[in-house]
């Protein structure tokens, strides 16, 4: 998980990730999301708003750390979803999963 969060932190600083359910949903709808990271303890709202949309669009999903940890490591309050909008960063996140 440490490498995943480190990659997301780099992406956040570079403007290549969108943090939060609403932002991730907007990125998915705009076709800018290459990978979706969802907190391990994400609730039904996250499932309803972004996970199903990502599945319908064929966007890969990665299960991340719990929301409190994900948010804390990104300098935010608890975060349920993060959309990766850069293709190369998304590939790095997905490669980390293998």
Secondary structure as UniProt FT lines:
FT   HELIX           2..14
FT   STRAND          17..19
FT   HELIX           21..29
FT   TURN            30..31
FT   STRAND          35..38
FT   TURN            40..41
FT   HELIX           44..46
FT   HELIX           47..51
FT   HELIX           52..57
FT   STRAND          60..63
FT   HELIX           67..73
FT   TURN            74..75
FT   STRAND          81..84
FT   HELIX           87..96
//
